[in-house]
Amino acid sequence: MLSRVVAGLAEKGLVQRLQDPADRRAAVLEVTGDGKRLRRRIQRERAAVLDAQLDRLDVADREQLLNALPALERLAACMTREPEAVTREVQR
């Protein structure tokens, strides 16, 4: 299934497959310029949607979100770590 997704992205010119120099049987993916531009456009669009929704909140709700940001950033930063590390980081 993943290989079909990668093939679709490659057909659209969003990624290119390169041979892994360390393992000739494997491939390395590289995001193309078009892929990077698409990612930036999607990020801008998502930010605009989020901004519009945040504007609907009252000041107290926005303040609560701002206060929660450090914990959310710690959670996001440790998502690739072991589950125990995530729990320890978030509970700080």
Backbone bond lengths (Angstrom), bond angles and torsions (degrees), N, CA, C in turn:
res aa  C-N    CA-C-N  psi(-1)  N-CA   C-N-CA  omega(-1)  CA-C   N-CA-C  phi
1 M - - - 1.444 - - 1.535 110.89 -
2 L 1.330 116.83 -45.14 1.461 119.95 -179.20 1.527 110.70 -61.66
3 S 1.339 116.11 -37.81 1.465 118.17 -179.25 1.528 111.07 -64.66
4 R 1.337 118.06 -31.12 1.474 120.16 176.61 1.525 110.84 -69.62
5 V 1.316 116.53 -38.50 1.465 120.08 177.94 1.525 109.49 -63.54
6 V 1.315 116.24 -46.91 1.466 120.84 179.17 1.528 110.04 -61.55
7 A 1.327 116.98 -42.39 1.468 120.36 179.29 1.525 110.40 -61.05
8 G 1.329 116.91 -41.25 1.462 120.26 178.61 1.519 112.01 -63.68
9 L 1.326 116.35 -42.17 1.468 120.27 178.21 1.528 110.84 -65.14
10 A 1.332 116.10 -38.84 1.470 120.31 179.01 1.521 110.51 -67.23
11 E 1.334 117.47 -40.80 1.471 120.74 178.84 1.525 111.50 -61.63
12 K 1.333 116.29 -32.90 1.466 120.84 179.60 1.524 111.76 -83.71
13 G 1.327 116.98 -3.10 1.456 120.58 178.30 1.519 113.60 78.42
14 L 1.334 117.54 20.85 1.465 121.05 -177.68 1.524 112.55 -91.49
15 V 1.331 116.81 -25.55 1.465 122.39 175.11 1.517 108.11 -138.76
16 Q 1.311 115.31 160.89 1.460 119.46 171.67 1.523 108.25 -131.22
17 R 1.299 114.56 144.52 1.467 120.76 178.31 1.522 108.91 -90.87
18 L 1.312 114.58 132.20 1.463 120.76 176.35 1.522 107.89 -122.69
19 Q 1.301 116.82 148.27 1.454 119.70 177.89 1.521 109.50 -71.58
20 D 1.315 116.21 133.60 1.462 121.40 177.99 1.525 107.77 -71.66
21 P 1.331 117.58 119.09 1.472 119.02 -178.28 1.526 112.53 -65.83
22 A 1.312 117.38 -23.46 1.459 120.10 -179.14 1.523 112.38 -85.02
23 D 1.340 116.78 -21.77 1.466 121.05 -177.50 1.523 108.15 -147.70
24 R 1.310 116.87 101.64 1.462 121.62 -175.15 1.529 113.16 -61.58
25 R 1.334 117.40 -17.80 1.467 120.32 179.21 1.523 111.33 -80.78
26 A 1.319 117.24 -17.31 1.465 121.95 -174.85 1.523 110.96 -102.95
27 A 1.314 114.51 163.70 1.468 120.72 176.53 1.520 108.88 -123.88
28 V 1.311 114.86 151.67 1.456 122.47 175.09 1.525 106.23 -113.45
29 L 1.317 116.34 137.69 1.459 119.62 178.13 1.511 110.01 -99.06
30 E 1.320 114.55 140.14 1.456 120.60 176.22 1.527 107.71 -127.33
31 V 1.319 115.95 130.93 1.458 120.39 178.19 1.523 108.04 -74.99
32 T 1.320 115.79 131.04 1.469 121.03 -179.55 1.527 110.05 -81.60
33 G 1.314 115.75 172.76 1.464 120.63 175.68 1.520 111.19 -57.99
34 D 1.344 116.96 -42.75 1.471 120.23 177.50 1.519 110.88 -61.68
35 G 1.326 116.24 -40.07 1.462 120.24 179.17 1.523 111.45 -64.30
36 K 1.307 116.92 -40.76 1.469 120.92 178.79 1.524 111.00 -66.88
37 R 1.331 116.30 -40.72 1.470 119.60 178.05 1.528 110.94 -64.20
38 L 1.326 116.69 -40.54 1.462 120.36 178.45 1.527 110.67 -63.28
39 R 1.330 116.36 -43.96 1.467 120.10 179.16 1.522 110.84 -60.26
40 R 1.330 117.07 -43.79 1.475 120.14 179.52 1.528 111.00 -63.87
41 R 1.347 116.26 -41.42 1.466 119.38 178.97 1.530 111.30 -62.84
42 I 1.324 116.46 -43.95 1.466 120.29 179.13 1.526 110.34 -63.40
43 Q 1.330 117.20 -41.24 1.465 120.09 178.13 1.524 111.11 -61.33
44 R 1.333 117.17 -42.48 1.474 120.64 178.48 1.525 110.52 -62.77
45 E 1.327 116.27 -44.02 1.461 120.10 -179.41 1.524 111.27 -64.30
46 R 1.324 116.96 -42.59 1.468 120.53 178.74 1.525 110.61 -64.53
47 A 1.331 116.82 -40.74 1.464 120.09 178.96 1.524 110.65 -63.14
48 A 1.328 116.88 -40.03 1.468 120.51 179.39 1.525 111.02 -64.02
49 V 1.322 117.10 -41.71 1.469 120.73 177.82 1.524 109.91 -63.95
50 L 1.329 116.78 -44.76 1.463 120.17 179.74 1.521 111.06 -63.71
51 D 1.329 117.54 -43.10 1.467 120.74 177.91 1.522 111.47 -58.46
52 A 1.324 116.42 -42.63 1.467 120.31 179.70 1.527 110.79 -62.92
53 Q 1.318 116.71 -38.47 1.459 119.56 179.71 1.528 111.10 -72.87
54 L 1.324 116.92 -38.65 1.461 119.93 178.75 1.530 111.13 -64.26
55 D 1.318 116.63 -33.45 1.466 120.40 178.07 1.520 111.97 -61.83
56 R 1.324 116.98 -21.70 1.461 120.84 -179.66 1.533 112.27 -79.21
57 L 1.334 116.65 -14.52 1.468 120.55 -178.34 1.521 110.87 -81.61
58 D 1.318 114.75 150.95 1.459 117.34 175.00 1.526 109.53 -79.89
59 V 1.304 115.97 171.78 1.467 121.57 -174.99 1.522 111.58 -59.69
60 A 1.310 118.37 -41.56 1.473 121.41 -178.52 1.529 111.04 -63.23
61 D 1.323 116.99 -42.04 1.463 119.81 178.71 1.528 111.09 -66.24
62 R 1.309 117.51 -39.58 1.470 120.87 177.80 1.524 110.33 -63.72
63 E 1.321 116.44 -39.72 1.463 120.62 178.60 1.530 110.45 -62.68
64 Q 1.323 116.66 -41.96 1.468 120.24 178.26 1.526 110.91 -61.16
65 L 1.313 116.07 -41.68 1.470 119.27 177.94 1.523 111.22 -63.76
66 L 1.321 116.80 -43.44 1.468 120.15 178.18 1.517 111.53 -60.67
67 N 1.327 116.85 -40.12 1.463 120.70 179.10 1.525 111.96 -67.36
68 A 1.332 116.84 -28.23 1.462 120.71 -179.38 1.529 112.39 -82.71
69 L 1.324 118.25 -15.22 1.465 120.85 -174.84 1.528 114.74 -56.72
70 P 1.341 120.53 -43.55 1.474 118.17 179.69 1.528 113.01 -57.75
71 A 1.337 117.01 -42.79 1.465 119.77 179.07 1.524 110.68 -66.11
72 L 1.323 117.23 -40.10 1.462 120.42 178.90 1.526 111.27 -65.98
73 E 1.327 117.27 -38.15 1.462 120.55 177.68 1.520 111.35 -66.22
74 R 1.351 117.18 -39.49 1.469 119.83 176.41 1.520 110.18 -63.29
75 L 1.310 116.48 -42.02 1.457 120.61 179.00 1.525 110.51 -61.62
76 A 1.311 117.61 -46.74 1.465 121.26 -179.51 1.528 110.99 -63.59
77 A 1.331 116.89 -39.00 1.462 120.94 -177.00 1.521 112.25 -67.28
78 C 1.306 117.42 -28.41 1.463 118.64 -175.66 1.527 112.78 -106.83
79 M 1.315 118.00 13.62 1.461 120.90 -178.75 1.530 112.81 -62.15
80 T 1.308 118.32 -25.52 1.463 120.21 -179.21 1.522 112.16 -91.06
81 R 1.312 116.72 -2.11 1.461 119.83 179.73 1.520 110.37 -86.75
82 E 1.324 115.02 178.23 1.465 121.12 178.58 1.523 109.54 -64.20
83 P 1.352 118.25 148.84 1.471 121.24 -178.35 1.529 113.57 -54.01
84 E 1.336 117.70 -36.80 1.468 119.66 -179.90 1.526 111.04 -65.02
85 A 1.322 116.58 -37.96 1.466 120.72 179.41 1.521 109.98 -66.52
86 V 1.317 117.17 -38.88 1.456 120.96 178.53 1.521 109.33 -60.92
87 T 1.312 116.91 -47.31 1.462 121.16 -179.42 1.519 111.06 -60.32
88 R 1.337 116.91 -44.80 1.469 119.79 -179.91 1.521 110.94 -63.56
89 E 1.335 117.08 -44.47 1.476 120.91 -177.72 1.521 111.38 -63.64
90 V 1.313 117.15 -43.56 1.453 120.78 -175.30 1.524 111.17 -70.34
91 Q 1.314 117.52 -31.27 1.464 120.96 -177.79 1.514 112.95 -78.47
92 R 1.324 118.43 -7.37 1.479 120.77 -179.62 1.509 111.80 -62.08
